[in-house]
């Protein structure tokens, strides 16, 4: 049993042989105690004085022979245990290498079957799974490193043929290196896909914002009075500021596209998408400028109408007063009316300045092609006619007063 050359052909068989060898060692240990006890008892017969049933030398020789046989048996047992343990170490090494190969094959299949996702969500999911696999790869790399060290120790002992061990180590190392290369390539593809879908998502968000902004800046609501137009203009200026802030993002699209992987940046669809975004931004910026002008024109019109209304209120009041006023014949009363006309002249100078401003605003609106030019011009003409009417009435009343004063002065001289 102890000189058997059967060291097992796989790990389970070696474990079975070691278990049997352990039983044999236990049996040897038990027999060792028995042999030692028998030897001790036998040696007592070699020490007897007087009658000796056997030659003491024969007893000593027999005891020595049995002891030698026992020691040889123990040496054989120790040697076989070492051989079996070396065999177990060898087959453990091969099993661990086979497990490593099986793990590598499994991951190779996974990497070969994996896609890079169809959208941002799927790419993020695959990226997270790949990170988990990288963690497994690190753990498996440490285990493989330990197994390789075991193989080197087995080779150093020179107990077994080194050809199979070296071949297995070389084969697994090559497959492991290939796996890491494939893993690195897949990780790069995932990163490229992630960058592409992030770029696409950001571009879609930018397009959505531009479309919403275009609907806002192309609105035909310019307010219905001075206050509402001012409110709309304030809101529009805030929108214009946002449009200007997004200019950098639109200009950066070309640079971001250039940073994508060739397979992604050379796609016709993504290039067309970038051009569409740039064109849409140009349209939004252009319409925003136009709406600013339209709101300013609307505000100018409403302010002009407000100013015209204020002037016409004054004209109404003075027109009614002038039409009802009768030139007095008494000198004292004439002087009072004359003082009133002096105050009226000051008011007319002020109102005339406001009317001139109205005429200037109207001319600007008409020259600018304002859609309400006809209405504005009509309002201007109406105000000017009424103003001229007031001027005529004032001149007429002043002329009458002048005549009365001449008559009164003449009478006084007489």
C-alpha positions as CSV (number, residue, x, y, z in Angstrom):
1,X,0.0,0.0,0.0
2,X,2.8,2.5,0.9
3,X,4.9,1.8,-2.2
4,X,2.0,2.1,-4.5
5,X,2.6,4.5,-7.4
6,X,-1.1,5.4,-7.7
7,X,-1.2,9.1,-6.9
8,X,-4.6,9.8,-8.4
9,X,-5.7,11.1,-11.8
10,X,-7.9,14.0,-10.5
11,X,-8.5,15.9,-7.3
12,X,-11.4,13.8,-6.0
13,X,-9.3,10.6,-6.5
14,X,-6.3,12.1,-4.7
15,X,-8.6,13.2,-1.8
16,X,-9.9,9.6,-1.6
17,X,-6.4,8.2,-1.5
18,X,-5.4,10.7,1.2
19,X,-8.3,9.7,3.2
20,X,-7.4,6.0,2.9
21,X,-3.8,6.9,3.7
22,X,-4.9,8.7,6.8
23,X,-6.6,5.5,8.0
24,X,-3.4,3.6,7.2
25,X,-1.3,6.1,9.2
26,X,-3.7,5.8,12.1
27,X,-3.3,2.0,11.9
28,X,0.5,2.4,11.8
29,X,0.3,4.7,14.8
30,X,-1.7,2.1,16.7
31,X,0.7,-0.7,15.7
32,X,3.6,1.5,16.8
33,X,2.4,1.6,20.4
34,X,1.9,-2.2,20.3
35,X,5.3,-2.9,18.8
36,X,7.0,-0.6,21.4
37,X,5.2,-2.4,24.2
38,X,6.2,-5.8,22.8
39,X,9.8,-4.7,22.3
40,X,10.0,-3.5,25.9
41,X,8.5,-6.8,27.1
42,X,10.9,-8.8,24.9
43,X,14.0,-6.9,26.1
44,X,13.2,-7.9,29.7
45,X,13.9,-11.6,28.8
46,X,17.4,-10.5,27.6
47,X,18.2,-9.1,31.0
48,X,17.2,-12.2,33.1
49,X,19.9,-13.8,35.3
50,X,20.1,-17.4,35.7
51,X,17.8,-19.4,33.5
52,X,17.4,-17.8,30.1
53,X,14.7,-19.3,27.8
54,X,16.4,-17.7,24.7
55,X,19.7,-16.3,23.8
56,X,19.7,-12.5,24.7
57,X,21.4,-11.6,21.5
58,X,18.6,-13.2,19.5
59,X,16.1,-11.2,21.4
60,X,18.0,-8.0,20.9
61,X,18.4,-8.7,17.2
62,X,14.7,-9.5,16.8
63,X,13.7,-6.3,18.7
64,X,16.1,-4.2,16.5
65,X,14.8,-5.8,13.3
66,X,11.2,-5.1,14.3
67,X,12.0,-1.5,15.2
68,X,13.9,-1.0,11.9
69,X,10.9,-2.4,10.0
70,X,8.6,0.0,11.8
71,X,10.8,3.0,11.1
72,X,11.0,2.0,7.5
73,X,7.2,1.7,7.4
74,X,6.8,5.2,9.0
75,X,9.3,6.6,6.5
76,X,7.3,5.1,3.6
77,X,4.1,6.5,5.1
78,X,5.6,10.0,5.4
79,X,7.0,9.7,1.9
80,X,3.6,8.6,0.4
81,X,1.8,11.4,2.3
82,X,4.2,13.9,0.8
83,X,3.7,12.4,-2.6
84,X,-0.1,12.4,-2.2
85,X,-0.1,16.0,-0.9
86,X,2.1,17.1,-3.8
87,X,-0.4,15.3,-6.1
88,X,-3.3,17.1,-4.4
89,X,-1.5,20.4,-4.9
90,X,-1.0,19.6,-8.5
91,X,-4.6,18.5,-9.2
92,X,-5.8,21.5,-7.1
93,X,-3.7,23.7,-9.4
94,X,-5.2,22.1,-12.5
95,X,-8.8,22.3,-11.1
96,X,-8.3,26.0,-10.3
97,X,-6.9,26.6,-13.8
98,X,-9.9,24.8,-15.3
99,X,-12.3,26.9,-13.2
100,X,-10.4,30.0,-14.4
101,X,-10.8,28.9,-18.0
102,X,-14.5,28.2,-17.5
103,X,-15.0,31.6,-16.0
104,X,-13.0,33.2,-18.9
105,X,-15.2,31.3,-21.5
106,X,-18.3,32.5,-19.7
107,X,-17.3,36.1,-19.8
108,X,-16.1,35.8,-23.4
109,X,-19.6,34.6,-24.4
110,X,-21.2,37.5,-22.4
111,X,-18.9,40.1,-24.0
112,X,-19.5,38.6,-27.5
113,X,-23.2,38.7,-27.1
114,X,-23.5,42.1,-25.4
115,X,-24.7,45.1,-27.4
116,X,-24.0,48.7,-26.5
117,X,-27.6,49.6,-26.0
118,X,-30.2,51.4,-28.1
119,X,-30.7,54.5,-26.0
120,X,-29.2,56.3,-23.0
121,X,-31.1,54.3,-20.4
122,X,-30.0,50.9,-21.8
123,X,-26.4,52.1,-22.1
124,X,-26.4,53.3,-18.5
125,X,-27.7,49.9,-17.4
126,X,-25.1,48.0,-19.5
127,X,-22.4,50.3,-18.1
128,X,-23.4,49.5,-14.6
129,X,-23.3,45.8,-15.3
130,X,-19.9,46.2,-17.0
131,X,-18.6,47.9,-13.8
132,X,-19.8,44.9,-11.8
133,X,-18.0,42.6,-14.2
134,X,-14.8,44.7,-13.8
135,X,-15.1,44.1,-10.1
136,X,-15.4,40.3,-10.7
137,X,-12.5,40.5,-13.1
138,X,-10.3,42.1,-10.4
139,X,-11.2,39.4,-7.9
140,X,-10.6,36.7,-10.4
141,X,-7.3,38.2,-11.4
142,X,-6.1,38.0,-7.8
143,X,-7.2,34.3,-7.5
144,X,-5.5,33.5,-10.8
145,X,-2.3,35.2,-9.6
146,X,-2.4,33.0,-6.5
147,X,-2.9,29.9,-8.7
148,X,0.0,30.9,-10.9
149,X,2.2,31.1,-7.8
150,X,1.1,27.6,-6.8
151,X,2.1,26.4,-10.3
152,X,5.5,28.0,-9.9
153,X,6.0,26.3,-6.5
154,X,5.1,22.9,-8.1
155,X,7.6,23.5,-10.9
156,X,10.3,24.4,-8.4
157,X,9.8,21.1,-6.5
158,X,10.3,19.2,-9.8
159,X,8.1,16.4,-8.5
160,X,6.1,16.2,-11.7
161,X,6.6,16.8,-15.4
162,X,6.8,20.5,-16.1
163,X,5.5,20.3,-19.6
164,X,1.8,20.0,-18.8
165,X,2.0,22.7,-16.0
166,X,3.8,25.2,-18.1
167,X,1.5,24.6,-21.1
168,X,-1.6,25.1,-18.9
169,X,-0.2,28.3,-17.4
170,X,0.8,29.7,-20.8
171,X,-2.6,28.8,-22.3
172,X,-4.6,30.4,-19.4
173,X,-2.4,33.5,-19.4
174,X,-3.0,34.0,-23.1
175,X,-6.8,33.6,-22.7
176,X,-6.8,35.9,-19.7
177,X,-4.8,38.6,-21.7
178,X,-7.3,38.3,-24.6
179,X,-10.2,38.6,-22.1
180,X,-8.8,41.8,-20.7
181,X,-8.3,43.2,-24.2
182,X,-11.9,42.3,-25.2
183,X,-13.1,43.8,-21.9
184,X,-11.2,47.0,-22.5
185,X,-12.6,47.2,-26.1
186,X,-16.1,46.7,-24.8
187,X,-15.7,49.3,-22.1
188,X,-14.5,51.7,-24.8
189,X,-17.5,50.9,-27.0
190,X,-19.8,51.5,-24.0
191,X,-18.1,54.8,-23.2
192,X,-18.4,55.8,-26.9
193,X,-22.1,54.8,-26.9
194,X,-22.7,56.7,-23.6
195,X,-21.1,59.8,-25.0
196,X,-23.2,59.6,-28.2
197,X,-26.5,59.0,-26.5
198,X,-25.8,61.8,-23.9
199,X,-25.0,64.1,-26.8
200,X,-28.2,63.0,-28.6
201,X,-30.2,63.5,-25.4
202,X,-28.7,67.0,-24.8
203,X,-29.4,67.9,-28.4
204,X,-33.0,66.7,-28.2
205,X,-33.4,68.8,-25.0
206,X,-32.0,71.8,-26.8
207,X,-34.3,71.3,-29.8
208,X,-37.3,71.0,-27.5
209,X,-36.3,74.2,-25.7
210,X,-35.8,76.0,-29.0
211,X,-39.2,74.8,-30.3
212,X,-40.9,76.0,-27.2
213,X,-39.0,79.3,-27.3
214,X,-39.9,79.8,-31.0
215,X,-43.6,79.5,-30.2
216,X,-43.1,82.1,-27.5
217,X,-41.2,84.6,-29.6
218,X,-43.4,84.2,-32.6
219,X,-46.6,85.1,-30.6
220,X,-48.8,87.7,-32.1
221,X,-49.8,89.1,-28.7
222,X,-48.4,92.6,-28.4
223,X,-50.7,93.8,-25.6
224,X,-53.8,95.9,-25.6
225,X,-52.5,99.0,-23.8
226,X,-49.3,100.6,-22.5
227,X,-49.2,98.5,-19.3
228,X,-49.7,95.1,-21.0
229,X,-47.2,95.9,-23.7
230,X,-44.6,96.9,-21.1
231,X,-45.2,93.6,-19.2
232,X,-44.8,91.6,-22.4
233,X,-41.7,93.4,-23.4
234,X,-40.1,92.7,-19.9
235,X,-40.9,89.0,-20.3
236,X,-39.6,89.0,-23.8
237,X,-36.3,90.5,-22.8
238,X,-35.9,87.7,-20.2
239,X,-36.5,85.2,-23.1
240,X,-34.0,87.0,-25.2
241,X,-31.4,86.7,-22.4
242,X,-32.1,83.0,-22.3
243,X,-31.7,82.7,-26.0
244,X,-28.3,84.5,-25.8
245,X,-27.2,82.2,-23.0
246,X,-28.0,79.1,-25.2
247,X,-25.8,80.5,-28.0
248,X,-22.7,78.9,-26.4
249,X,-24.4,75.5,-26.2
250,X,-25.4,75.7,-29.9
251,X,-21.9,76.8,-30.9
252,X,-20.3,74.0,-28.9
253,X,-22.3,71.3,-30.7
254,X,-19.7,71.0,-33.5
255,X,-16.9,70.6,-31.0
256,X,-18.8,68.0,-29.0
257,X,-19.6,66.1,-32.3
258,X,-15.9,66.1,-33.2
259,X,-15.1,64.4,-29.8
260,X,-17.5,61.4,-30.5
261,X,-16.2,58.1,-31.8
262,X,-15.8,58.0,-35.7
263,X,-18.7,55.5,-36.0
264,X,-21.0,57.9,-34.2
265,X,-19.9,61.3,-35.4
266,X,-19.8,60.3,-39.1
267,X,-23.5,59.3,-39.0
268,X,-25.6,61.3,-41.5
269,X,-28.5,61.6,-39.1
270,X,-26.5,63.2,-36.2
271,X,-24.8,65.6,-38.6
272,X,-28.2,66.6,-40.0
273,X,-29.5,67.0,-36.5
274,X,-26.7,69.4,-35.6
275,X,-27.4,71.5,-38.7
276,X,-31.1,71.6,-37.9
277,X,-30.4,72.8,-34.3
278,X,-28.1,75.6,-35.7
279,X,-30.8,76.6,-38.2
280,X,-33.5,76.5,-35.6
281,X,-31.5,78.6,-33.2
282,X,-30.9,81.2,-36.0
283,X,-34.6,81.4,-36.6
284,X,-35.4,81.8,-32.9
285,X,-32.8,84.5,-32.5
286,X,-34.0,86.3,-35.7
287,X,-37.7,86.1,-34.7
288,X,-36.8,87.2,-31.1
289,X,-35.2,90.4,-32.5
290,X,-38.3,91.1,-34.7
291,X,-40.6,90.5,-31.7
292,X,-38.5,93.0,-29.7
293,X,-39.1,95.6,-32.4
294,X,-42.7,94.7,-32.7
295,X,-43.3,95.1,-29.0
296,X,-41.4,98.4,-28.9
297,X,-43.5,99.6,-31.9
298,X,-46.7,98.5,-30.1
299,X,-45.6,100.2,-26.9
300,X,-44.8,103.3,-29.0
301,X,-48.2,103.2,-30.6
302,X,-50.0,102.8,-27.2
303,X,-48.0,105.6,-25.7
304,X,-48.7,107.8,-28.8
305,X,-52.4,107.0,-28.4
306,X,-52.2,107.9,-24.7
307,X,-50.4,111.2,-25.6
308,X,-52.9,112.0,-28.3
309,X,-55.7,111.4,-25.9
310,X,-54.2,113.7,-23.4
311,X,-53.7,116.4,-26.0
312,X,-57.2,116.0,-27.3
313,X,-58.7,116.3,-23.8
314,X,-56.8,119.6,-23.5
315,X,-57.9,120.6,-27.1
316,X,-61.6,119.8,-26.2
317,X,-61.5,121.9,-23.1
318,X,-59.9,124.9,-24.8
319,X,-62.1,124.6,-28.0
320,X,-65.2,124.6,-25.9
321,X,-64.0,127.6,-23.9
322,X,-63.0,129.5,-27.0
323,X,-66.2,128.8,-28.8
324,X,-68.3,129.9,-25.8
325,X,-66.2,132.9,-24.9
326,X,-67.5,136.3,-25.9
327,X,-65.1,139.2,-26.2
328,X,-66.1,141.8,-23.6
329,X,-66.5,145.5,-24.4
330,X,-65.4,147.0,-21.1
331,X,-61.7,147.7,-20.8
332,X,-61.3,146.0,-17.4
333,X,-62.9,142.8,-18.6
334,X,-60.8,142.9,-21.7
335,X,-57.6,143.1,-19.7
336,X,-58.7,140.1,-17.6
337,X,-59.3,138.0,-20.8
338,X,-56.0,139.2,-22.2
339,X,-54.2,137.8,-19.1
340,X,-56.0,134.5,-19.7
341,X,-54.7,134.4,-23.2
342,X,-51.2,135.0,-22.0
343,X,-51.5,131.9,-19.8
344,X,-53.1,130.1,-22.7
345,X,-50.1,130.9,-24.9
346,X,-47.8,129.2,-22.4
347,X,-50.0,126.1,-22.3
348,X,-50.2,126.0,-26.1
349,X,-46.4,126.1,-26.3
350,X,-46.2,123.1,-24.0
351,X,-49.0,121.2,-25.8
352,X,-47.5,122.1,-29.2
353,X,-44.2,120.4,-28.1
354,X,-46.1,117.3,-27.1
355,X,-47.9,117.3,-30.5
356,X,-44.6,117.7,-32.3
357,X,-43.3,114.6,-30.4
358,X,-46.4,112.7,-31.4
359,X,-45.8,113.7,-35.1
360,X,-42.2,112.5,-34.9
361,X,-43.2,109.2,-33.4
362,X,-45.9,108.7,-36.0
363,X,-43.3,109.4,-38.8
364,X,-41.0,106.9,-37.3
365,X,-43.7,104.2,-37.2
366,X,-44.8,104.9,-40.7
367,X,-41.3,104.9,-42.1
368,X,-40.6,101.6,-40.3
369,X,-43.6,100.0,-42.0
370,X,-45.7,99.5,-38.8
371,X,-48.8,97.4,-39.6
372,X,-51.0,100.1,-37.9
373,X,-49.5,102.9,-40.0
374,X,-52.9,103.9,-41.5
375,X,-54.6,104.0,-38.1
376,X,-51.7,106.0,-36.6
377,X,-51.6,108.4,-39.5
378,X,-55.4,108.9,-39.2
379,X,-55.0,109.6,-35.5
380,X,-52.2,112.1,-36.2
381,X,-54.3,113.9,-38.8
382,X,-57.3,114.2,-36.5
383,X,-55.2,115.7,-33.7
384,X,-53.4,118.1,-36.1
385,X,-56.8,119.3,-37.5
386,X,-58.2,119.9,-34.0
387,X,-55.0,121.7,-33.0
388,X,-55.2,123.9,-36.0
389,X,-58.8,124.6,-35.2
390,X,-57.8,125.7,-31.7
391,X,-55.0,127.9,-33.1
392,X,-57.5,129.5,-35.5
393,X,-59.9,130.2,-32.7
394,X,-57.2,131.6,-30.5
395,X,-56.0,133.9,-33.4
396,X,-59.6,134.9,-34.0
397,X,-60.3,135.8,-30.4
398,X,-57.0,137.6,-30.1
399,X,-57.9,139.6,-33.2
400,X,-61.3,140.5,-31.7
401,X,-59.6,141.5,-28.4
402,X,-57.1,143.7,-30.3
403,X,-60.0,145.5,-32.1
404,X,-61.8,146.1,-28.8
405,X,-58.6,147.4,-27.2
406,X,-58.1,149.8,-30.1
407,X,-61.6,151.1,-29.8
408,X,-61.3,151.5,-26.1
409,X,-58.0,153.4,-26.4
410,X,-59.5,155.6,-29.1
411,X,-62.4,156.4,-26.8
412,X,-60.1,157.2,-24.0
413,X,-58.1,159.6,-26.1
414,X,-61.2,161.3,-27.2
